[in-house]
């Protein structure tokens, strides 16, 4: 029969064996993480710079008859870039990062708030992306479609059909999956928080 | 205090806390390393408001709680083996049993009891967890009883 103080002794005497790396190895890891972050940021900046250069080039290089074509190109590219950025987890970077030096209770609240914002970005963000992309494409194609009615109607129906398929089928499926994941995480975090608070 | 000194003093303690929480040695090792990466990154923010130990435990326990991303809930440990009380060689097995019994508690209770086992004053544990001292006192009393009871039940088997 053991009492709690004996358990405490047992706990404090239990070493970590030789399992833990030494301080130098941890510092090397810190450095590796830092370098990786810098590389990622540089890549992102280069990618954005190229996209903007491309948009500007298209806008000035070709001589379109209608302004709508030019505006369409810009809107479509903006939609693609925002879509790309959000899917590369930029959303996570934009939102306030969790601060691990807070107390457990504050930290859990922050993680819940973070997931709620993420949920909002995922639902509203994707709607915004589709609206932008559709508007951009409609404007862009107008100049060419207006030259020939049959060509115009067929190109518009194919494009809008494809967008509708994405919106009603693919988006719904992805949104359901993400929603399920985030809801489960929020529920689990709230469970932890409730356990922490109860007597 | 130099990072190396902090690391050498606190890494075994952090490892025990993480092991109590996840009940998996490799995973606990990763969490310990993650904790000290965060310690290094936030060291400039540390303003001696609490002891460095309390501050590190706060980071470590938050890193543990964050594991919700990896699996929706930490599985509660099972106790598949029996422990003989008499034999000297059973010391390690007894420690293993202690970890397993901690693993049977609720996640947040695992963190609280690990901090109690590290002999941290209740005031500091309240600061780490963010719950009132009154509430904490009741909780600690209950968890201590549950843990001792579980340990003795399984050790007797």
HADDOCK unambig.tbl for C-alpha pairs under 7 A between the chains (distance, minus, plus):
assign (segid A and resid 1 and name CA) (segid B and resid 152 and name CA) 5.91 0.50 0.50
assign (segid A and resid 2 and name CA) (segid B and resid 152 and name CA) 6.53 0.50 0.50
assign (segid A and resid 3 and name CA) (segid B and resid 148 and name CA) 6.40 0.50 0.50
assign (segid A and resid 4 and name CA) (segid B and resid 144 and name CA) 6.82 0.50 0.50
assign (segid A and resid 4 and name CA) (segid B and resid 148 and name CA) 5.90 0.50 0.50
assign (segid A and resid 8 and name CA) (segid B and resid 117 and name CA) 5.04 0.50 0.50
assign (segid A and resid 10 and name CA) (segid B and resid 95 and name CA) 6.47 0.50 0.50
assign (segid A and resid 11 and name CA) (segid B and resid 95 and name CA) 6.82 0.50 0.50
assign (segid A and resid 11 and name CA) (segid B and resid 117 and name CA) 6.60 0.50 0.50
assign (segid A and resid 12 and name CA) (segid B and resid 118 and name CA) 6.65 0.50 0.50
assign (segid A and resid 14 and name CA) (segid B and resid 95 and name CA) 6.90 0.50 0.50
assign (segid A and resid 15 and name CA) (segid B and resid 12 and name CA) 6.52 0.50 0.50
assign (segid A and resid 16 and name CA) (segid B and resid 12 and name CA) 5.49 0.50 0.50
assign (segid A and resid 16 and name CA) (segid B and resid 15 and name CA) 6.75 0.50 0.50
assign (segid A and resid 20 and name CA) (segid B and resid 29 and name CA) 6.47 0.50 0.50
assign (segid A and resid 23 and name CA) (segid B and resid 4 and name CA) 5.45 0.50 0.50
assign (segid A and resid 23 and name CA) (segid B and resid 7 and name CA) 6.19 0.50 0.50
assign (segid A and resid 26 and name CA) (segid B and resid 33 and name CA) 6.58 0.50 0.50
assign (segid A and resid 30 and name CA) (segid B and resid 37 and name CA) 5.75 0.50 0.50
assign (segid A and resid 100 and name CA) (segid B and resid 59 and name CA) 5.09 0.50 0.50
assign (segid A and resid 100 and name CA) (segid B and resid 62 and name CA) 5.84 0.50 0.50
assign (segid A and resid 101 and name CA) (segid B and resid 55 and name CA) 6.93 0.50 0.50
assign (segid A and resid 101 and name CA) (segid B and resid 58 and name CA) 6.15 0.50 0.50
assign (segid A and resid 101 and name CA) (segid B and resid 59 and name CA) 5.29 0.50 0.50
assign (segid A and resid 103 and name CA) (segid B and resid 58 and name CA) 6.27 0.50 0.50
assign (segid A and resid 103 and name CA) (segid B and resid 127 and name CA) 6.57 0.50 0.50
assign (segid A and resid 103 and name CA) (segid B and resid 128 and name CA) 4.96 0.50 0.50
assign (segid A and resid 103 and name CA) (segid B and resid 129 and name CA) 5.25 0.50 0.50
assign (segid A and resid 103 and name CA) (segid B and resid 130 and name CA) 5.10 0.50 0.50
assign (segid A and resid 104 and name CA) (segid B and resid 62 and name CA) 5.84 0.50 0.50
assign (segid A and resid 104 and name CA) (segid B and resid 128 and name CA) 6.30 0.50 0.50
assign (segid A and resid 104 and name CA) (segid B and resid 129 and name CA) 4.56 0.50 0.50
assign (segid A and resid 104 and name CA) (segid B and resid 130 and name CA) 5.93 0.50 0.50
assign (segid A and resid 105 and name CA) (segid B and resid 129 and name CA) 5.91 0.50 0.50
assign (segid A and resid 105 and name CA) (segid B and resid 130 and name CA) 5.13 0.50 0.50
assign (segid A and resid 106 and name CA) (segid B and resid 130 and name CA) 6.99 0.50 0.50
assign (segid A and resid 107 and name CA) (segid B and resid 62 and name CA) 6.83 0.50 0.50
assign (segid A and resid 184 and name CA) (segid B and resid 72 and name CA) 6.99 0.50 0.50
assign (segid A and resid 185 and name CA) (segid B and resid 68 and name CA) 6.87 0.50 0.50
assign (segid A and resid 185 and name CA) (segid B and resid 72 and name CA) 6.35 0.50 0.50
assign (segid A and resid 188 and name CA) (segid B and resid 72 and name CA) 6.41 0.50 0.50
assign (segid A and resid 188 and name CA) (segid B and resid 73 and name CA) 6.77 0.50 0.50
assign (segid A and resid 192 and name CA) (segid B and resid 108 and name CA) 6.54 0.50 0.50
assign (segid A and resid 195 and name CA) (segid B and resid 108 and name CA) 6.62 0.50 0.50
assign (segid A and resid 196 and name CA) (segid B and resid 108 and name CA) 5.80 0.50 0.50
assign (segid A and resid 197 and name CA) (segid B and resid 131 and name CA) 6.79 0.50 0.50
assign (segid A and resid 199 and name CA) (segid B and resid 135 and name CA) 5.89 0.50 0.50
assign (segid A and resid 199 and name CA) (segid B and resid 138 and name CA) 6.40 0.50 0.50
assign (segid A and resid 199 and name CA) (segid B and resid 139 and name CA) 5.62 0.50 0.50
